Amino acid sequence: MQVQTLQVSDPWDRVKAELKNELGEDIFSNWFGRVKHEETNGDAVRLSVPTPFLKNWILSNYEKQLVNLWQRQHDDISRVELTVRGALRPRPAGSQAPKPIKARRISGRAAPFATNPQFGSVNTVASIPCLADTGEDAAADFLNGAALNPKLTFDTFAEGTSNSLACAAVRQMAAGHDGSLGLLYIHSSTGIGKTHLLQAAATEARKGGRRVAYLSAEFFMYHLVPALRTPAYPVLRQAMKSIDLLLIDDLQFLHGKQGHEEFGKTLEMLMESPMKIIMAADRAPDEMSTLGSTVRQRIQTGEVVTIQATDYALRHDILKKRIFSARRTHPGFTVPDEVIDYIARYVISSARDLEGALNRLFAHNQLTKQPVTMQLAEKTLHDLVRIGEPRSIKVEDIQNVVCKHFSVTKADLLSSCRARTLVRPRQIAMYIAKVMTGRSLPEIGRRFGNRDHTTVLHAVRKIESMVAGDAALAQEVELLKRLVHA
């Protein structure tokens, strides 16, 4: 949790401090850690970022918030502009300028190329940014990868029933035990802890002397893939083969047809090596349009793990760990047990919202020097709490839980296949959907491969009858209901 005070003088520093308090350390570090303030001119503020990806993402998701925060510093600010800083590193003093760009034709299209004398006559795509000017630098940048947050370690990760399997698998791969998994794919909704686990694995593996590369989707698309088209390719590929553990985060942020194709080709090449690979995304692999069929099949041969939504016990543990971390630098910061219980019970959207809630209380405590109380929590966190609002159960939630429990794919569950191993899970899923969602029979039928409502009715009556006479099945169905509610 961010624990620095907000008493800073520079306007940009104040804006960044406010962003940290509003977004939390993780989100701020991911998206604003490399943003620089270039100038304030009239009614406009100009910021710069290292990649087009960051520019587009910030403008799409945080432009209005940035303008509002800047207006707190200067009333006349009406817009924030973002520019992309130069992608190539500056040449050392005294070095020769690159040779003029020449046009060559490839596959019937004209494309810009340049020649790098260090690699003879090998051509470089000059219009695409690369990691560095030399193969050695490219390899070093690949090994360094995206920046790690030193706070995201296994020690600060709160483990519970919803994430214990994912945590155990990641720990095993980070330790490099013989016989451990070769490929692990983790998926969950946002803010549940995927990035924390991957960065913790990177830190732990490096402590053990292993060679690690942690790549975000942004780093992969705008640094690694372009570098593979340059003269750095032979050295870079050799560096890839030396990696012990490769971690690729936020796969869902890959975008554009070219990005998908490049990712697929590069990932296939990486997966040919003996390295261990951990990937994370916000959806299951069969729902990732960014992955080609070959990559999806390779992923399915590994281990696919879902991190479920946090329960009360885990949320309580997360809060205690964050408070303990804050008290290391601010011993006077305390949160009463009743406030911790209140937040754990009613801030249920994600772990990031939990941290955001603490950030607000911490900021208020530091700015006003007033103690954290229940009255303050209720007033400050009213937009985050979900009191008396039952979680909306989706048919898709039920399908995912049933598929995982019975080890079948969602495609099979929705198919017309009448195999016994599929009919029973399908009927149970329909029954639970009718009991827990309140959806009509035709609506449920449409979500199960456009089946007729009579098919759903038959499934519901069938399972009702079986549950009444089979205690084991009744317990199994109740377990599935609890998993859906979790």
SVG drawing of the C-alpha trace seen along z (x, -y; Angstrom):
<svg xmlns="http://www.w3.org/2000/svg" viewBox="-41 -30 75 72">
<polyline fill="none" stroke="black" stroke-width="0.4" points="0.0,0.0 1.3,-3.5 2.5,-5.1 4.2,-8.4 2.7,-11.7 1.1,-14.1 3.0,-17.2 4.9,-17.9 5.4,-21.2 5.7,-20.3 2.3,-20.2 3.1,-17.0 4.3,-15.3 1.0,-16.3 -0.9,-14.9 1.0,-11.6 0.5,-11.4 -3.3,-11.8 -3.2,-9.2 -1.5,-6.7 -4.1,-7.3 -7.0,-7.0 -5.8,-4.0 -3.5,-2.1 0.2,-1.3 -0.2,1.5 -2.3,-0.3 -0.2,-3.5 3.0,-1.6 1.8,0.3 0.4,-2.7 2.0,-5.9 5.4,-4.8 7.1,-5.9 5.0,-9.0 7.0,-12.2 5.8,-15.8 7.3,-17.7 5.7,-21.2 2.6,-23.2 1.7,-25.7 -1.4,-27.8 -4.5,-25.6 -2.6,-22.4 -0.3,-20.0 2.0,-17.8 3.1,-14.5 5.3,-11.9 5.3,-8.1 7.7,-5.5 5.2,-3.6 2.1,-4.1 0.4,-1.4 0.7,-3.4 -0.4,-6.6 -3.6,-4.9 -4.4,-3.2 -4.0,-6.2 -6.0,-8.4 -8.8,-5.8 -9.0,-5.1 -7.6,-8.0 -7.7,-11.2 -10.7,-12.8 -9.2,-11.8 -5.9,-13.4 -7.6,-16.7 -9.5,-16.8 -6.4,-16.3 -4.5,-18.9 -7.3,-21.4 -6.9,-21.1 -3.4,-22.5 -4.2,-25.1 -7.8,-26.2 -7.1,-27.2 -6.0,-23.6 -8.5,-22.2 -6.7,-19.3 -3.8,-16.8 -1.8,-15.9 0.4,-12.7 3.3,-12.2 5.5,-9.2 9.2,-9.5 11.8,-8.3 12.0,-4.5 15.7,-4.1 18.4,-5.0 20.6,-8.0 23.9,-7.1 27.1,-7.6 28.9,-10.9 31.2,-10.7 29.5,-7.7 28.6,-7.8 25.1,-8.6 23.2,-5.7 23.3,-5.2 20.4,-6.6 17.3,-4.5 16.7,-2.7 13.6,-1.2 13.6,2.5 10.7,4.6 9.5,7.6 6.6,9.8 5.5,7.2 5.4,4.3 7.9,1.5 9.3,1.4 11.8,-0.9 15.1,0.7 18.5,-0.4 21.9,1.3 23.8,1.7 27.5,2.1 28.0,4.1 26.0,7.0 27.3,6.7 24.5,6.4 21.6,7.6 18.6,5.3 16.7,3.7 13.1,2.5 13.8,-1.1 10.2,-2.2 9.7,0.0 11.3,-0.7 13.7,1.9 15.0,2.7 18.4,1.4 21.1,0.6 23.1,3.8 22.3,7.5 24.0,7.4 21.8,4.5 18.7,6.2 19.5,9.4 20.1,7.5 16.8,5.6 15.0,8.9 16.4,10.4 15.6,7.3 12.1,7.3 9.3,5.1 9.9,3.3 9.1,5.3 7.4,3.8 9.5,4.7 6.4,4.9 4.9,7.7 6.5,10.7 5.3,14.1 5.7,12.6 3.1,9.9 0.8,12.2 -2.4,13.2 -3.1,16.9 -6.6,18.4 -8.9,21.1 -9.6,19.2 -6.0,18.9 -4.2,21.7 -3.8,23.9 -2.4,21.0 -0.1,19.9 1.3,23.5 1.9,23.9 3.6,20.6 5.8,21.2 6.8,24.6 7.8,23.1 9.7,20.2 11.7,22.6 12.6,24.7 11.9,28.1 12.5,31.0 9.3,32.5 7.4,29.2 5.1,27.9 6.5,26.8 3.7,24.3 1.2,22.6 -1.7,20.4 -3.5,18.4 -6.8,16.5 -9.2,14.6 -11.1,11.3 -9.1,8.2 -7.6,7.2 -7.5,10.7 -3.7,11.2 -2.3,12.5 0.3,9.8 1.3,10.1 1.9,13.8 3.9,13.4 6.1,10.7 6.6,12.6 7.7,15.6 10.2,13.4 11.7,12.0 11.9,15.4 13.5,17.1 16.1,14.4 17.0,14.7 17.7,18.4 20.1,17.5 17.8,18.5 17.6,16.5 14.2,14.8 12.3,12.7 9.1,10.9 7.2,9.4 4.0,7.5 1.8,7.6 3.0,4.0 6.7,4.9 6.1,8.0 4.4,6.1 6.3,2.8 9.8,4.0 10.5,7.7 8.7,8.5 10.1,5.5 13.6,6.4 13.3,9.9 13.1,8.2 16.5,6.4 20.1,7.5 19.9,8.2 17.9,11.3 20.6,14.0 21.9,12.7 18.4,12.2 17.3,15.6 20.3,17.1 19.4,15.1 15.9,16.6 17.2,20.1 19.1,19.4 16.0,18.4 14.9,20.6 11.6,18.9 9.5,16.8 6.5,14.8 4.1,13.1 1.4,10.9 -1.9,9.3 -2.2,11.2 -5.7,9.7 -4.0,6.4 -2.6,7.7 -4.5,5.9 -4.6,5.7 -4.4,8.5 -0.7,8.0 -0.1,8.1 -1.9,11.4 0.0,13.0 3.4,11.7 2.6,12.9 1.6,16.3 4.7,16.8 7.1,15.5 5.3,17.5 5.5,20.7 9.3,20.1 9.6,19.6 7.6,22.7 10.0,24.8 12.7,24.3 12.9,26.2 12.2,23.1 9.3,22.9 6.6,20.5 3.8,18.8 1.2,16.7 -1.7,14.7 -4.9,13.2 -8.4,12.1 -10.1,15.0 -9.7,18.7 -7.4,19.6 -10.4,20.8 -11.9,17.3 -8.7,15.5 -9.1,14.4 -5.5,13.2 -4.2,16.8 -4.1,18.9 -5.3,22.5 -1.7,23.9 -0.9,21.8 -4.2,22.6 -3.6,26.3 -0.1,26.0 -1.5,24.1 -4.1,26.8 -1.3,29.4 0.0,27.5 -1.8,26.5 -4.7,24.0 -5.7,22.6 -8.5,20.2 -8.3,17.8 -11.7,17.5 -13.2,14.3 -11.9,13.5 -13.9,14.7 -14.2,12.9 -11.3,14.6 -8.9,13.8 -10.1,10.2 -9.5,9.9 -6.0,11.4 -5.2,9.0 -6.2,6.0 -4.1,7.1 -1.0,7.6 -1.4,4.2 -1.8,2.4 1.2,4.2 3.2,3.0 2.0,-0.6 3.0,-0.5 6.6,0.2 7.1,-3.3 4.2,-5.0 3.9,-3.3 1.1,-5.7 -1.3,-4.5 -3.8,-2.1 -7.1,-0.7 -9.6,0.6 -10.7,4.2 -14.3,3.2 -13.2,1.1 -11.2,4.0 -14.2,6.3 -16.5,3.7 -14.1,3.4 -13.6,7.1 -17.4,7.8 -18.5,5.1 -15.7,4.1 -16.0,7.3 -15.3,6.3 -11.5,7.0 -8.3,7.0 -7.5,3.7 -10.6,2.1 -9.5,3.3 -6.2,1.5 -7.9,-1.5 -10.1,-1.6 -7.1,-1.6 -5.4,-4.2 -8.3,-6.5 -8.3,-6.0 -4.5,-6.4 -4.6,-9.6 -7.3,-11.1 -5.3,-10.1 -2.1,-11.7 -3.7,-14.9 -6.0,-15.6 -4.2,-13.7 -7.6,-12.4 -7.8,-8.7 -9.5,-6.1 -13.0,-5.4 -16.1,-3.5 -17.8,-6.9 -14.9,-7.9 -14.9,-4.5 -18.6,-4.7 -18.3,-8.2 -15.2,-7.7 -15.9,-4.3 -19.6,-4.6 -19.1,-4.1 -17.1,-0.9 -19.2,1.0 -21.9,3.5 -24.2,3.7 -27.3,5.9 -26.6,6.4 -26.5,10.0 -23.9,10.8 -25.5,11.2 -25.0,14.8 -24.4,15.3 -25.1,18.4 -21.5,18.1 -20.3,18.3 -22.2,21.5 -20.9,23.0 -17.3,22.2 -17.6,23.8 -19.3,26.9 -16.7,27.3 -13.8,27.1 -15.4,29.5 -16.1,32.2 -13.0,31.5 -14.9,30.7 -14.5,27.8 -17.1,25.1 -17.3,25.9 -18.2,29.6 -20.8,28.5 -22.6,26.4 -22.2,28.9 -24.8,31.4 -22.7,34.3 -24.7,36.9 -21.9,38.7 -22.7,39.7 -19.6,37.7 -21.2,34.6 -24.9,35.1 -24.8,35.2 -22.6,32.0 -24.8,30.2 -28.0,31.1 -26.6,30.1 -25.5,26.8 -29.0,26.1 -30.5,27.1 -28.3,24.7 -28.9,22.0 -32.6,22.3 -32.3,22.3 -29.7,19.6 -30.3,17.0 -34.1,16.8 -33.6,16.9 -36.5,18.3 -36.2,21.7 -35.9,20.3 -33.1,17.9 -31.2,20.7 -31.7,22.8 -30.2,20.1 -27.1,19.9 -26.6,23.7 -26.1,23.9 -29.6,22.6 -31.5,25.6 -35.2,25.7 -36.9,24.8 -38.3,28.3 -34.8,29.7 -33.9,27.4 -37.2,28.4 -36.3,32.1 -32.8,31.4 -34.2,29.5 -36.8,32.2 -34.2,34.9 -31.7,33.5 -34.4,32.5 -35.5,36.2 -32.0,37.5 -31.0,35.1 -34.0,36.2 -32.9,39.9 -29.1,39.6 -27.4,38.0 -23.9,38.0 -25.3,36.1 -27.2,33.7 -23.9,32.9 -22.1,32.4 -24.7,30.0 -24.6,28.0 -20.8,27.8 -21.2,26.4 -23.7,23.8 -21.2,22.7 -18.4,22.5 -20.6,20.3 -21.4,18.0 -17.7,17.8"/>
</svg>
